[in-house]
Amino acid sequence: MTQAQFSLKDALFNEAKVEYLGGLLARADSRFDRAGFQRDVMALLPELELKQRIDHIAQVLTSYLPEEFDGAAATIERALPPELDPHKSDDDFGDFIFAPLGAFVATQGINQPERALETLAAITKRFSMEYAIRDFINAHETLVMKVMQEWAQADNYHLRRLVSEGTRPRLPWGRKIVLDHHTPLALLDRLYCDPTRYVTRSVANHLNDIAKIDPDLVLSRLERWQVEGRQTGKEMDWITRHALRGLIKQGHRGAMEHLGYQVDPPIVDPELRVLTPDVGIGEALEFEATLRAVVDTNLMVDYVLEFLKADGSHRVKVFKLKQVTLKAGQVVSLRKRHRLRGDATTYRLVAGVQRVKLQVNGVLRGAEEFVLTQA
């Protein structure tokens, strides 16, 4: 029997979730037609993709919530369940069924931004509103940045995280914002020393976004924060590594040196050996690398896979292998088993000759080919 494939959209947005949301709204307003809401949502929901489901539910809400936005906002706020556990410090994103509430506020409240921002602040304590807030940044930048100065000092860490996450220059799947990437830096100056990893991870991701635009700005900001000493050394190191991860994969000299890695370090040319020269899609590529240091050195070893594309070009992806400190003359052998998934949603594997390369402190130091076949 073939195992049913997991469906994220069905796990996050389904009849039970719609019934739950309808129940909350009905308890908040006795005039809310719970049965009609559920009927209209479910009429189209099964055939829609994830983002479409969010927009669809938000659109249906326009027929069942009060026509005046202030009344609709009040109903939403009364309907919200208790806030997420304030004692947690990470991985508490909330329930996706509240995402349509943010989409509703973004469309129906865009011309009443002060009231709408109050509602988004309430919702984000149950589910992150970083996507909805971007509409207001584009339409009411001055107001939003002023409100975010208050949110950056809020007791609730979900509000503090929204300040960083909502203003990210390249938020995945998020609407593009016209906000200059320098503008939120004053807010990040406060948030980088937050005691909550949920917030500091967002700050690091925000810097990683900026690094794609202005690497020197990110490096100078990190240096400034390290000198200020307002964050613990351990967490500051984590923020720095996470913020520079994109630059490290690119072999950016300044990022490498910032983390204490010499670009093109003195090592004997590594030996790279593919152990599975013929591997099927869905199986695992195995390889090993041997490195020997000439002098004491810190090494950041990555591996690069160059996947063949249907048009004959290659898709390049960089993966972490090992961070190691070697003494002069010391030898280290590294072995890796990398599954070549045939069910990835973001790219398709094509049978043929592929390449694996070794990258040491940002510099390519060896390459070998292998043949990918149909399983």
C-alpha positions as CSV (number, residue, x, y, z in Angstrom):
1,M,0.0,0.0,0.0
2,T,1.3,3.4,-0.9
3,Q,1.6,5.8,2.0
4,A,-0.4,9.0,1.5
5,Q,1.8,12.1,0.9
6,F,1.7,14.7,3.6
7,S,-0.1,17.9,2.6
8,L,0.9,21.0,4.5
9,K,-2.0,23.0,3.1
10,D,-4.5,20.4,4.3
11,A,-2.8,20.2,7.7
12,L,-3.0,24.0,8.3
13,F,-6.3,24.8,6.6
14,N,-9.0,22.2,6.7
15,E,-12.6,21.8,7.8
16,A,-11.8,21.4,11.5
17,K,-9.7,24.5,11.5
18,V,-12.4,26.5,9.7
19,E,-15.0,25.3,12.2
20,Y,-12.7,26.4,15.0
21,L,-12.2,29.9,13.6
22,G,-16.0,30.2,12.9
23,G,-16.7,29.1,16.5
24,L,-14.4,31.8,17.9
25,L,-16.0,34.5,15.8
26,A,-19.6,33.3,16.7
27,R,-18.8,33.5,20.4
28,A,-17.5,37.0,19.9
29,D,-20.5,38.2,18.0
30,S,-23.9,36.4,18.2
31,R,-24.8,37.8,14.8
32,F,-21.9,35.9,13.1
33,D,-23.3,33.2,10.8
34,R,-21.0,30.4,11.6
35,A,-22.7,27.8,9.4
36,G,-22.8,30.1,6.4
37,F,-19.2,31.1,6.9
38,Q,-18.1,27.4,7.0
39,R,-20.2,26.5,4.0
40,D,-18.8,29.3,1.9
41,V,-15.2,28.7,2.9
42,M,-15.4,24.9,2.3
43,A,-17.1,25.3,-1.1
44,L,-13.7,26.3,-2.6
45,L,-11.1,25.5,0.0
46,P,-10.1,21.9,-1.1
47,E,-9.1,23.0,-4.6
48,L,-6.9,25.9,-3.5
49,E,-3.2,26.1,-2.7
50,L,-1.9,27.3,0.7
51,K,-1.6,31.0,0.0
52,Q,-4.9,31.0,-1.9
53,R,-6.6,29.4,1.1
54,I,-5.5,32.3,3.3
55,D,-6.9,34.9,0.8
56,H,-10.1,32.9,0.2
57,I,-10.9,32.8,3.9
58,A,-10.2,36.5,4.3
59,Q,-12.4,37.2,1.4
60,V,-15.3,35.2,2.8
61,L,-14.9,37.0,6.1
62,T,-15.8,40.3,4.3
63,S,-19.4,38.9,3.9
64,Y,-19.8,37.8,7.5
65,L,-18.0,40.4,9.7
66,P,-19.4,43.9,10.2
67,E,-19.1,46.2,7.2
68,E,-17.5,49.0,9.1
69,F,-13.8,48.1,9.8
70,D,-13.9,49.3,13.4
71,G,-16.7,46.8,14.2
72,A,-15.0,44.0,12.3
73,A,-11.7,44.7,14.1
74,A,-13.5,44.7,17.5
75,T,-15.1,41.3,16.7
76,I,-11.7,39.8,15.7
77,E,-10.1,41.0,18.9
78,R,-12.9,39.6,21.0
79,A,-12.7,36.3,19.2
80,L,-9.0,35.8,19.7
81,P,-8.0,32.9,22.1
82,P,-5.5,33.5,25.0
83,E,-2.1,34.8,24.0
84,L,0.7,32.3,23.2
85,D,2.7,31.2,26.3
86,P,4.8,34.3,27.3
87,H,7.2,32.0,29.2
88,K,8.4,30.3,26.0
89,S,11.4,31.8,24.2
90,D,11.3,30.2,20.8
91,D,9.5,28.1,18.2
92,D,6.0,29.3,19.1
93,F,4.7,30.6,15.8
94,G,1.1,30.1,16.6
95,D,-1.9,28.6,14.7
96,F,-2.0,29.3,10.9
97,I,-5.8,29.6,10.9
98,F,-5.3,33.1,12.2
99,A,-3.3,34.1,9.1
100,P,-6.6,35.0,7.2
101,L,-7.4,37.5,10.0
102,G,-4.2,39.3,9.1
103,A,-5.0,39.2,5.4
104,F,-8.5,40.6,6.2
105,V,-7.1,43.5,8.2
106,A,-4.5,44.3,5.5
107,T,-7.2,44.7,2.8
108,Q,-10.1,46.1,4.8
109,G,-8.2,48.3,7.3
110,I,-5.5,49.8,5.0
111,N,-7.3,53.2,5.1
112,Q,-7.6,53.1,8.9
113,P,-4.1,52.3,9.8
114,E,-4.1,53.3,13.5
115,R,-7.0,51.0,14.2
116,A,-5.6,48.2,12.0
117,L,-2.2,48.3,13.7
118,E,-3.9,47.8,17.0
119,T,-5.6,44.7,15.7
120,L,-2.5,43.3,14.1
121,A,-0.7,43.8,17.4
122,A,-3.4,41.7,19.1
123,I,-3.3,38.9,16.4
124,T,0.4,38.6,16.3
125,K,0.4,37.4,19.9
126,R,-1.5,34.4,18.6
127,F,0.0,34.1,15.1
128,S,2.8,36.1,13.5
129,M,1.7,39.1,11.4
130,E,4.9,39.7,9.5
131,Y,3.1,39.3,6.1
132,A,0.1,41.6,6.8
133,I,2.3,44.4,8.3
134,R,4.1,44.8,5.0
135,D,1.0,46.3,3.3
136,F,1.0,49.0,6.0
137,I,4.7,49.7,5.7
138,N,4.2,50.4,2.0
139,A,1.1,52.6,2.5
140,H,1.9,54.3,5.8
141,E,5.7,54.0,6.4
142,T,6.1,56.9,8.8
143,L,3.2,55.8,11.1
144,V,4.3,52.2,11.1
145,M,7.9,53.0,12.0
146,K,6.7,55.2,14.8
147,V,4.5,52.4,16.2
148,M,7.3,49.9,15.8
149,Q,9.5,52.0,18.1
150,E,6.9,51.2,20.8
151,W,6.6,47.6,19.8
152,A,10.4,47.1,20.0
153,Q,10.1,47.8,23.8
154,A,6.9,45.8,24.4
155,D,6.8,43.1,27.1
156,N,5.4,40.6,24.7
157,Y,8.3,39.1,22.6
158,H,6.0,38.3,19.7
159,L,5.5,42.1,19.2
160,R,9.2,42.7,19.4
161,R,9.9,40.0,16.8
162,L,7.3,41.5,14.5
163,V,9.4,44.7,14.3
164,S,12.4,42.8,12.9
165,E,10.6,40.1,10.9
166,G,8.0,42.5,9.3
167,T,10.7,44.9,8.0
168,R,13.0,42.2,6.5
169,P,14.1,43.3,3.1
170,R,13.7,39.9,1.6
171,L,11.1,38.1,3.7
172,P,10.5,34.7,2.1
173,W,7.0,34.6,0.4
174,G,6.4,38.1,1.7
175,R,5.2,41.1,-0.3
176,K,8.1,43.3,-1.4
177,I,8.4,46.5,0.6
178,V,9.8,49.9,-0.5
179,L,11.4,50.5,2.9
180,D,15.0,51.5,2.7
181,H,17.1,48.8,4.3
182,H,18.9,51.4,6.5
183,T,15.6,52.5,8.1
184,P,15.0,49.6,10.5
185,L,18.6,49.5,11.8
186,A,17.9,51.7,14.8
187,L,15.2,49.2,15.8
188,L,17.6,46.3,15.3
189,D,20.1,48.1,17.5
190,R,17.6,47.5,20.4
191,L,16.4,44.1,19.4
192,Y,19.8,42.4,18.9
193,C,20.3,42.3,22.7
194,D,16.8,40.7,23.3
195,P,16.8,37.8,25.7
196,T,14.5,35.7,23.5
197,R,16.0,33.5,20.7
198,Y,12.8,34.0,18.7
199,V,13.6,37.7,18.4
200,T,17.4,37.3,17.9
201,R,16.9,34.7,15.2
202,S,14.7,37.2,13.3
203,V,17.4,39.9,13.8
204,A,20.0,37.5,12.3
205,N,17.8,36.6,9.4
206,H,17.2,40.3,8.8
207,L,20.9,41.0,8.6
208,N,21.3,38.0,6.3
209,D,18.8,39.7,4.0
210,I,20.7,42.9,4.1
211,A,24.0,41.1,3.4
212,K,22.6,40.2,0.0
213,I,22.3,44.0,-0.7
214,D,25.1,45.6,1.4
215,P,27.6,43.1,3.0
216,D,29.8,45.9,4.4
217,L,26.9,47.4,6.3
218,V,26.2,44.1,8.0
219,L,29.8,43.5,9.0
220,S,30.2,47.0,10.4
221,R,26.9,46.6,12.4
222,L,28.0,43.3,13.9
223,E,31.4,44.8,14.9
224,R,29.6,47.7,16.6
225,W,27.3,45.3,18.5
226,Q,30.2,43.2,19.6
227,V,32.0,46.3,20.9
228,E,28.8,47.5,22.7
229,G,28.6,44.2,24.7
230,R,24.9,44.4,25.4
231,Q,24.3,40.8,24.3
232,T,25.8,37.8,25.9
233,G,29.0,36.5,24.2
234,K,27.4,33.2,23.4
235,E,24.3,34.7,21.8
236,M,26.2,37.4,20.0
237,D,28.4,34.7,18.4
238,W,25.3,32.8,17.4
239,I,23.7,35.9,15.9
240,T,26.9,36.7,14.0
241,R,27.3,33.2,12.5
242,H,23.6,33.1,11.5
243,A,23.7,36.6,10.0
244,L,26.7,35.8,7.9
245,R,25.7,32.4,6.7
246,G,24.9,33.6,3.2
247,L,28.1,35.4,2.8
248,I,30.1,32.4,4.2
249,K,28.5,30.2,1.5
250,Q,29.7,32.7,-1.1
251,G,33.2,32.7,0.4
252,H,33.0,36.4,1.2
253,R,36.5,37.4,2.5
254,G,35.3,39.9,5.0
255,A,32.7,37.5,6.5
256,M,35.3,34.8,6.7
257,E,37.8,37.0,8.4
258,H,35.2,38.3,10.8
259,L,34.6,34.8,12.0
260,G,38.3,34.1,12.4
261,Y,38.9,32.1,9.2
262,Q,41.8,32.8,7.0
263,V,40.8,32.9,3.3
264,D,42.7,30.3,1.3
265,P,44.5,28.8,4.4
266,P,47.8,27.0,4.1
267,I,46.7,23.4,3.8
268,V,47.8,20.5,1.6
269,D,45.4,20.1,-1.4
270,P,42.5,18.1,0.0
271,E,41.8,14.6,-1.2
272,L,38.2,14.3,-2.3
273,R,36.8,10.9,-3.1
274,V,33.3,9.9,-4.2
275,L,32.3,6.6,-2.7
276,T,29.2,6.2,-4.8
277,P,30.1,7.1,-8.4
278,D,26.7,5.9,-9.6
279,V,23.8,6.8,-7.4
280,G,20.0,6.7,-8.1
281,I,17.6,9.5,-7.5
282,G,16.2,8.9,-4.0
283,E,19.5,7.2,-2.9
284,A,22.4,8.8,-1.1
285,L,25.6,10.2,-2.4
286,E,28.6,9.3,-0.2
287,F,32.0,11.0,-0.3
288,E,35.0,11.6,1.9
289,A,37.6,14.3,2.1
290,T,41.0,14.3,3.8
291,L,42.7,17.6,4.8
292,R,46.1,18.3,6.3
293,A,47.1,21.6,7.8
294,V,50.5,23.2,7.1
295,V,50.2,25.5,10.1
296,D,47.7,25.9,13.0
297,T,44.5,27.0,11.4
298,N,40.7,27.2,11.7
299,L,38.8,25.6,8.8
300,M,35.2,25.9,7.7
301,V,34.6,23.1,5.3
302,D,31.5,23.1,3.0
303,Y,30.6,21.0,0.1
304,V,29.0,22.2,-3.1
305,L,26.7,20.2,-5.2
306,E,26.3,21.2,-8.9
307,F,23.0,19.6,-10.0
308,L,22.4,19.1,-13.8
309,K,19.4,21.0,-15.1
310,A,17.2,20.0,-18.0
311,D,18.7,22.7,-20.2
312,G,22.3,21.5,-19.6
313,S,23.2,24.2,-17.1
314,H,23.8,23.5,-13.4
315,R,22.1,24.5,-10.2
316,V,24.6,25.2,-7.4
317,K,23.8,24.5,-3.7
318,V,26.2,24.8,-0.8
319,F,26.0,22.7,2.3
320,K,27.8,22.7,5.7
321,L,30.2,19.9,6.3
322,K,32.5,20.7,9.3
323,Q,34.1,23.4,11.3
324,V,37.5,22.2,12.7
325,T,40.7,23.6,14.2
326,L,43.8,21.8,13.1
327,K,47.4,21.9,14.4
328,A,50.3,22.1,12.0
329,G,50.6,18.7,10.3
330,Q,47.3,17.4,11.7
331,V,45.2,15.4,9.3
332,V,41.4,15.1,9.4
333,S,39.1,12.8,7.4
334,L,35.5,13.9,6.8
335,R,32.8,11.6,5.5
336,K,29.3,12.6,4.3
337,R,26.2,10.9,3.2
338,H,23.8,13.2,1.3
339,R,20.4,11.9,0.2
340,L,19.5,13.0,-3.3
341,R,15.7,13.4,-2.8
342,G,13.5,13.0,-5.8
343,D,10.5,14.5,-4.1
344,A,11.8,18.0,-3.4
345,T,9.3,20.8,-4.0
346,T,11.7,23.5,-5.0
347,Y,13.8,21.8,-7.7
348,R,13.8,18.6,-9.8
349,L,16.8,16.3,-10.1
350,V,17.8,15.4,-13.6
351,A,19.7,12.2,-14.4
352,G,23.2,12.6,-15.7
353,V,26.7,13.7,-14.7
354,Q,26.7,15.9,-11.5
355,R,29.6,17.4,-9.5
356,V,30.5,17.6,-5.8
357,K,33.1,20.2,-4.8
358,L,34.9,20.9,-1.6
359,Q,35.0,24.5,-0.3
360,V,37.5,25.4,2.4
361,N,37.2,28.8,4.0
362,G,35.3,30.0,1.0
363,V,37.7,28.7,-1.6
364,L,37.0,25.7,-3.9
365,R,39.7,23.1,-3.2
366,G,38.7,20.0,-5.2
367,A,36.0,18.6,-7.4
368,E,34.7,15.1,-8.4
369,E,31.9,13.9,-10.7
370,F,29.3,11.3,-10.1
371,V,26.5,9.9,-12.2
372,L,22.9,10.3,-11.1
373,T,20.5,7.7,-12.5
374,Q,16.8,7.1,-12.3
375,A,16.0,5.0,-9.2
